[in-house]
Amino acid sequence: MNSRTIGLLIAPACAILAVTAGAQQRPVITESGNTAELTDCTVKYSVDRGDNWFIQLGAGIAVPLFENELPQGQDARRHVTATYNIGAGRWFTPYMGFRLSAYYGAWHWDNVSYSKARYASLNLDFMWDMCNSLGGVDADRPVSVIPFVGLGGTYTWKIRSEGTNIDRGNGKLRSTSWTLPVSAGIRLRARLCRYVDFFVEGRASFYGDNVNNAAEGRPVDINIQATGGFSFTIGGVSYRAYSPCRDAAYIASLNGRINTMRVDLDDCAASLAAAQAQLPCPEEGPADSPAPMMATVRFRINSAEITDEEMVNVFNVAQYLKENPSVNVIIRGYADRDTGTSEYNLRLSQHRAEAVRRTLTDTYGISPSRMEIEAEGSATQPYRTNDWNRIVIFAPGE
């Protein structure tokens, strides 16, 4: 096979890879003030390891374009034969897939006399879903156009031809051959349901001149195949979509609130400094007493389990009690009013307070005698916002 032919076959593969790579470029992130903005909101897709595997069964026709000459006075013609196909593969992105495709059949051609052989081939094909790449991803698209290129191996046997001129090296002509074809084709797919597709495809396989053991004429032999059949997708076709900008509006709103709170905090600090400047000088008195505890422990709905996020507040209380050994603490448990009955909420608030005391004792070594539990249930609501009342609040004890 000459270099020009190989170049013509490789060019479609390069174009497929270039289009797919362009469709999967990363978003560009630009920073403006205290926010980060995504300037590319292209939806990204991923495939789970077990998804989008398929098997296919098909049949069709084959026409070998081999040496085609008969003695003078006889008309040589092309012969059409049956071919059978089975394959398996996977779409690993909405744009690209691969498959192993096997063919079996017979070739008939005219070379000196009527000639025939049997063949079996196995191809590794790389497929490009042109419709998903150019028209947007749609797992339920009714019709798709899928070009493909492939490499493979073909074993030919029972070669019966008077035109054979390749021998085994011992003066006897060969009746079998091994060849490595390069192929290209196009597949039309019609979706019947999520699990079954009907397909029609054409393939051209390009061989060296020895595929039929007749090395003469042009340096490339070609086999044209047209097949149709059904492909069965295991688990159905599915892609997980993710948009980098899906939460952009919400994040921008949060950033705006944070910036507003920063301004308010600066104003508050300035007002506090001005108020402190007007206070009289404090008179000297006894040593300062311990600062009051401000920590709380929040809980999920219908739960008395301390989450990892809230464990830091329990740690802070433990540190406070260790630094102030004369201080006792009251652990008050609450439950929100909109969930559960009053009796249930009373028990739930008791469990929440006990969970905090148990953690302070078992994890941080705080004596149980320094802690008193009070279960408030939902009768008392420290906060107007209902969800905030799933909480334990600490208060100084006696």
C-alpha positions as CSV (number, residue, x, y, z in Angstrom):
1,M,0.0,0.0,0.0
2,N,1.6,3.3,-1.0
3,S,2.0,6.3,1.2
4,R,-0.6,8.4,-0.6
5,T,-3.3,5.8,0.1
6,I,-2.3,5.6,3.8
7,G,-2.4,9.4,4.1
8,L,-5.9,9.5,2.6
9,L,-7.1,6.9,5.2
10,I,-5.4,8.6,8.2
11,A,-6.8,12.1,7.4
12,P,-10.4,11.3,8.5
13,A,-9.2,10.0,11.8
14,C,-7.2,13.2,12.5
15,A,-10.3,15.3,11.6
16,I,-12.4,13.3,14.0
17,L,-10.0,13.7,16.9
18,A,-9.6,17.4,16.2
19,V,-13.4,18.1,16.3
20,T,-13.8,16.1,19.5
21,A,-10.9,17.8,21.2
22,G,-12.3,21.1,20.3
23,A,-15.7,20.1,21.8
24,Q,-14.0,19.2,25.1
25,Q,-11.9,22.3,25.9
26,R,-11.7,23.5,29.5
27,P,-13.6,26.6,30.5
28,V,-11.6,29.8,31.0
29,I,-11.9,31.3,34.5
30,T,-11.5,35.1,34.9
31,E,-11.5,36.9,38.2
32,S,-13.3,40.2,38.8
33,G,-13.2,41.7,42.3
34,N,-14.2,39.1,44.8
35,T,-15.9,36.8,42.3
36,A,-14.7,34.2,39.8
37,E,-16.6,34.0,36.6
38,L,-16.8,31.1,34.1
39,T,-16.6,32.5,30.6
40,D,-17.2,29.1,29.0
41,C,-20.5,27.4,30.1
42,T,-20.2,24.4,27.8
43,V,-22.0,21.4,29.3
44,K,-19.5,18.6,30.1
45,Y,-20.5,14.9,29.9
46,S,-19.2,11.8,31.6
47,V,-20.0,8.1,31.3
48,D,-20.1,5.6,34.1
49,R,-17.8,2.6,33.7
50,G,-20.6,0.1,33.0
51,D,-22.7,2.3,30.7
52,N,-23.1,2.4,26.9
53,W,-21.7,-1.0,26.1
54,F,-23.3,-2.6,23.0
55,I,-23.3,-5.7,20.9
56,Q,-24.4,-5.8,17.3
57,L,-25.6,-8.5,14.8
58,G,-25.8,-7.9,11.1
59,A,-25.6,-9.3,7.6
60,G,-25.2,-7.9,4.1
61,I,-23.2,-8.1,0.9
62,A,-19.6,-7.9,-0.1
63,V,-18.0,-7.0,-3.5
64,P,-14.2,-7.6,-3.8
65,L,-12.4,-5.2,-6.1
66,F,-9.5,-7.6,-6.9
67,E,-7.8,-8.4,-10.2
68,N,-10.7,-8.7,-12.7
69,E,-9.5,-10.1,-16.0
70,L,-10.6,-13.1,-18.1
71,P,-9.2,-14.5,-21.4
72,Q,-10.0,-12.6,-24.5
73,G,-13.6,-12.9,-25.6
74,Q,-15.0,-13.4,-22.1
75,D,-16.5,-10.6,-20.0
76,A,-15.2,-10.2,-16.5
77,R,-17.6,-9.0,-13.9
78,R,-17.9,-8.1,-10.2
79,H,-19.6,-10.7,-8.0
80,V,-21.8,-10.0,-5.0
81,T,-21.6,-12.4,-2.0
82,A,-23.1,-12.6,1.4
83,T,-21.3,-11.5,4.6
84,Y,-22.2,-11.8,8.2
85,N,-21.2,-9.6,11.1
86,I,-21.0,-9.6,14.9
87,G,-19.4,-7.0,17.1
88,A,-19.2,-5.3,20.5
89,G,-18.1,-1.9,21.6
90,R,-18.7,1.1,23.8
91,W,-19.4,4.8,23.6
92,F,-17.0,6.3,26.1
93,T,-18.1,9.8,25.4
94,P,-21.2,11.2,23.6
95,Y,-18.8,11.9,20.7
96,M,-16.4,9.0,20.5
97,G,-16.7,5.2,20.7
98,F,-14.9,2.0,19.7
99,R,-15.9,-1.5,18.7
100,L,-14.5,-4.8,17.7
101,S,-16.3,-6.0,14.6
102,A,-15.9,-9.4,13.1
103,Y,-17.0,-10.4,9.5
104,Y,-17.3,-13.8,7.8
105,G,-18.1,-14.5,4.2
106,A,-17.0,-15.6,0.8
107,W,-15.4,-13.7,-2.1
108,H,-16.0,-14.4,-5.8
109,W,-14.1,-12.7,-8.5
110,D,-12.8,-13.2,-12.1
111,N,-9.1,-13.6,-12.6
112,V,-8.1,-15.9,-15.5
113,S,-11.1,-17.9,-14.5
114,Y,-14.0,-17.8,-12.0
115,S,-12.2,-17.5,-8.6
116,K,-13.4,-17.8,-5.0
117,A,-12.2,-17.9,-1.4
118,R,-13.5,-17.7,2.2
119,Y,-12.5,-15.0,4.6
120,A,-12.8,-13.9,8.3
121,S,-11.8,-10.5,9.5
122,L,-11.6,-8.7,12.9
123,N,-11.5,-4.9,13.0
124,L,-10.9,-2.4,15.7
125,D,-13.0,0.6,14.7
126,F,-13.0,4.2,16.2
127,M,-16.4,5.8,15.7
128,W,-17.4,9.5,15.7
129,D,-21.0,10.5,16.4
130,M,-21.2,13.4,14.0
131,C,-24.7,14.5,15.1
132,N,-23.8,14.7,18.8
133,S,-20.6,16.6,18.0
134,L,-22.2,19.2,15.6
135,G,-25.8,19.2,16.8
136,G,-25.6,18.9,20.5
137,V,-25.7,15.8,22.7
138,D,-29.0,14.0,22.7
139,A,-29.1,10.4,24.1
140,D,-32.6,10.0,22.5
141,R,-31.8,11.3,19.0
142,P,-33.8,9.2,16.5
143,V,-31.2,9.2,13.8
144,S,-27.4,9.6,13.9
145,V,-24.6,9.6,11.3
146,I,-21.5,7.9,12.5
147,P,-18.3,7.9,10.4
148,F,-15.6,5.4,11.5
149,V,-12.0,4.3,10.7
150,G,-10.4,1.0,11.7
151,L,-7.5,-1.3,11.6
152,G,-7.8,-5.1,11.5
153,G,-6.7,-8.5,10.4
154,T,-8.1,-10.8,7.7
155,Y,-7.5,-14.5,7.2
156,T,-8.3,-15.9,3.8
157,W,-8.5,-19.6,3.0
158,K,-9.7,-22.0,0.3
159,I,-8.4,-19.7,-2.3
160,R,-9.3,-21.3,-5.7
161,S,-8.0,-19.2,-8.5
162,E,-6.0,-19.8,-11.6
163,G,-4.6,-16.3,-11.2
164,T,-2.7,-17.2,-8.0
165,N,1.0,-16.4,-8.4
166,I,2.3,-16.4,-4.8
167,D,4.0,-19.6,-3.7
168,R,5.0,-21.0,-0.4
169,G,8.7,-21.1,-1.3
170,N,8.7,-24.8,-2.2
171,G,7.1,-24.3,-5.7
172,K,3.5,-24.8,-4.5
173,L,1.0,-22.0,-4.6
174,R,-0.5,-20.6,-1.5
175,S,-4.2,-21.2,-0.7
176,T,-4.3,-19.0,2.4
177,S,-3.2,-15.5,3.4
178,W,-2.9,-13.2,6.4
179,T,-3.4,-9.5,5.7
180,L,-3.8,-6.3,7.8
181,P,-6.4,-4.0,6.2
182,V,-7.1,-0.4,6.9
183,S,-10.8,0.4,6.6
184,A,-13.2,3.4,6.7
185,G,-16.9,3.7,6.4
186,I,-20.1,5.4,7.6
187,R,-22.9,4.1,9.7
188,L,-26.5,5.3,9.8
189,R,-28.3,4.5,13.1
190,A,-32.0,4.6,13.8
191,R,-33.0,4.4,17.5
192,L,-35.9,2.0,18.0
193,C,-35.9,2.3,21.8
194,R,-33.4,3.1,24.6
195,Y,-31.9,-0.4,24.3
196,V,-32.2,-1.3,20.6
197,D,-30.9,0.5,17.4
198,F,-31.3,-0.5,13.7
199,F,-28.2,0.3,11.6
200,V,-27.1,0.3,8.0
201,E,-23.4,0.9,7.2
202,G,-21.0,0.8,4.4
203,R,-17.3,-0.1,4.8
204,A,-14.3,-0.1,2.4
205,S,-11.4,-2.2,3.5
206,F,-8.0,-1.6,1.8
207,Y,-5.5,-4.5,1.5
208,G,-2.1,-5.1,0.2
209,D,-2.0,-6.8,-3.2
210,N,-1.6,-10.3,-1.7
211,V,-5.0,-10.8,-0.1
212,N,-6.0,-13.2,-2.8
213,N,-2.5,-14.5,-3.5
214,A,-2.4,-12.7,-6.8
215,A,0.2,-9.9,-6.9
216,E,-0.3,-8.0,-10.1
217,G,-2.0,-4.9,-11.4
218,R,-2.7,-2.1,-8.9
219,P,-0.9,-2.4,-5.5
220,V,-4.2,-2.2,-3.4
221,D,-7.1,-4.6,-3.3
222,I,-10.4,-3.3,-1.9
223,N,-13.4,-5.1,-0.3
224,I,-16.7,-3.1,-0.3
225,Q,-19.2,-4.2,2.3
226,A,-22.8,-3.0,2.9
227,T,-24.4,-4.5,6.0
228,G,-27.5,-3.9,8.2
229,G,-28.7,-5.2,11.5
230,F,-29.4,-4.4,15.1
231,S,-27.3,-3.2,18.0
232,F,-28.3,-3.8,21.6
233,T,-27.1,-1.4,24.3
234,I,-26.6,-2.9,27.7
235,G,-28.4,-0.8,30.3
236,G,-29.4,1.8,27.7
237,V,-27.7,4.9,26.4
238,S,-27.0,7.5,29.1
239,Y,-24.6,10.4,29.7
240,R,-24.2,12.4,32.9
241,A,-24.2,16.1,32.2
242,Y,-22.5,18.8,34.2
243,S,-22.5,22.6,33.5
244,P,-19.7,24.7,35.1
245,C,-22.2,27.6,35.2
246,R,-25.1,25.7,36.6
247,D,-24.8,27.4,40.0
248,A,-23.2,30.6,38.8
249,A,-26.2,32.8,39.5
250,Y,-26.5,31.4,43.0
251,I,-22.8,31.8,43.7
252,A,-22.9,35.4,42.4
253,S,-25.8,36.1,44.7
254,L,-23.9,34.8,47.7
255,N,-20.8,36.8,46.7
256,G,-23.0,39.9,46.6
257,R,-24.4,39.2,50.1
258,I,-20.9,38.7,51.4
259,N,-19.7,41.9,50.0
260,T,-22.7,43.7,51.5
261,M,-21.9,42.2,54.9
262,R,-18.3,43.3,54.6
263,V,-19.5,46.9,54.1
264,D,-21.9,46.6,57.0
265,L,-19.1,45.1,59.2
266,D,-16.8,48.0,58.4
267,D,-19.5,50.5,59.3
268,C,-20.3,48.6,62.5
269,A,-16.6,48.6,63.5
270,A,-16.4,52.4,62.9
271,S,-19.5,53.0,64.9
272,L,-18.2,50.8,67.8
273,A,-14.9,52.7,67.8
274,A,-16.7,56.0,68.0
275,A,-18.9,54.7,70.9
276,Q,-15.9,53.4,72.8
277,A,-14.2,56.7,72.4
278,Q,-17.0,58.3,74.4
279,L,-16.9,55.9,77.3
280,P,-15.4,57.1,80.6
281,C,-12.2,55.4,81.8
282,P,-12.9,52.2,83.7
283,E,-12.2,52.1,87.4
284,E,-9.9,49.5,88.7
285,G,-11.8,46.6,90.2
286,P,-11.5,42.8,90.8
287,A,-10.1,40.5,88.2
288,D,-12.1,39.8,85.2
289,S,-14.6,36.9,85.3
290,P,-14.6,34.3,82.5
291,A,-16.2,35.5,79.3
292,P,-19.6,34.0,78.6
293,M,-19.9,31.0,76.3
294,M,-21.4,31.8,72.9
295,A,-21.2,28.3,71.3
296,T,-24.1,26.3,70.0
297,V,-24.4,22.9,68.4
298,R,-26.8,22.5,65.5
299,F,-28.5,19.2,64.4
300,R,-30.1,17.8,61.4
301,I,-33.8,17.2,61.3
302,N,-35.0,14.3,63.5
303,S,-31.4,13.5,64.5
304,A,-29.4,13.6,67.8
305,E,-26.0,12.8,66.1
306,I,-23.3,15.5,66.2
307,T,-22.0,16.2,62.6
308,D,-18.4,16.7,61.8
309,E,-19.1,20.4,61.0
310,E,-20.6,21.0,64.5
311,M,-17.9,19.0,66.4
312,V,-15.7,22.2,66.4
313,N,-18.2,23.9,68.6
314,V,-18.1,21.1,71.1
315,F,-14.4,21.3,71.1
316,N,-14.5,25.1,71.8
317,V,-16.8,24.5,74.8
318,A,-14.4,21.8,76.1
319,Q,-11.5,24.2,75.8
320,Y,-13.4,26.9,77.6
321,L,-14.3,24.6,80.5
322,K,-10.7,23.4,80.8
323,E,-9.4,27.0,80.9
324,N,-12.1,27.9,83.5
325,P,-12.2,24.9,85.9
326,S,-14.5,26.8,88.3
327,V,-17.2,27.2,85.7
328,N,-20.1,24.8,85.3
329,V,-22.4,24.7,82.3
330,I,-26.1,24.0,81.5
331,I,-26.7,22.1,78.3
332,R,-30.2,23.0,76.9
333,G,-31.6,20.9,74.1
334,Y,-34.3,22.1,71.7
335,A,-36.3,20.8,68.8
336,D,-38.2,22.7,66.1
337,R,-41.9,23.1,66.4
338,D,-42.9,22.2,62.9
339,T,-41.6,18.7,63.1
340,G,-43.0,15.9,65.3
341,T,-45.3,16.0,68.4
342,S,-44.5,17.8,71.6
343,E,-43.8,14.5,73.4
344,Y,-41.4,13.3,70.7
345,N,-39.6,16.6,70.5
346,L,-39.1,16.6,74.2
347,R,-37.3,13.2,74.0
348,L,-35.4,14.3,70.9
349,S,-34.1,17.5,72.7
350,Q,-33.1,15.3,75.7
351,H,-31.1,13.0,73.4
352,R,-29.4,15.9,71.8
353,A,-28.3,17.4,75.1
354,E,-27.1,14.0,76.3
355,A,-25.1,13.5,73.1
356,V,-23.2,16.7,73.7
357,R,-22.6,15.9,77.4
358,R,-21.4,12.4,76.4
359,T,-18.9,13.8,73.9
360,L,-17.6,16.4,76.3
361,T,-17.0,13.6,78.9
362,D,-15.8,10.7,76.7
363,T,-13.8,12.7,74.2
364,Y,-12.5,15.7,76.1
365,G,-12.5,14.5,79.7
366,I,-14.9,17.1,81.2
367,S,-16.4,15.9,84.5
368,P,-20.1,15.1,84.3
369,S,-20.6,16.9,87.6
370,R,-19.9,20.2,85.9
371,M,-22.7,19.7,83.4
372,E,-26.4,19.9,83.8
373,I,-28.9,18.9,81.1
374,E,-32.2,20.6,80.4
375,A,-34.6,19.4,77.7
376,E,-36.8,22.2,76.4
377,G,-38.4,20.2,73.5
378,S,-40.3,22.4,71.1
379,A,-42.3,24.3,73.8
380,T,-39.6,27.0,73.8
381,Q,-38.2,28.3,70.5
382,P,-35.0,30.4,70.8
383,Y,-35.2,31.5,67.2
384,R,-38.0,32.8,64.9
385,T,-36.6,30.7,62.0
386,N,-38.0,27.2,62.6
387,D,-35.0,25.2,61.3
388,W,-32.6,27.0,63.6
389,N,-34.3,25.5,66.7
390,R,-32.7,22.1,66.1
391,I,-30.0,23.1,68.5
392,V,-28.2,22.7,71.8
393,I,-27.4,26.0,73.6
394,F,-24.9,26.4,76.5
395,A,-25.6,28.6,79.5
396,P,-23.5,29.2,82.7
397,G,-24.4,26.8,85.5
398,E,-24.4,27.3,89.3
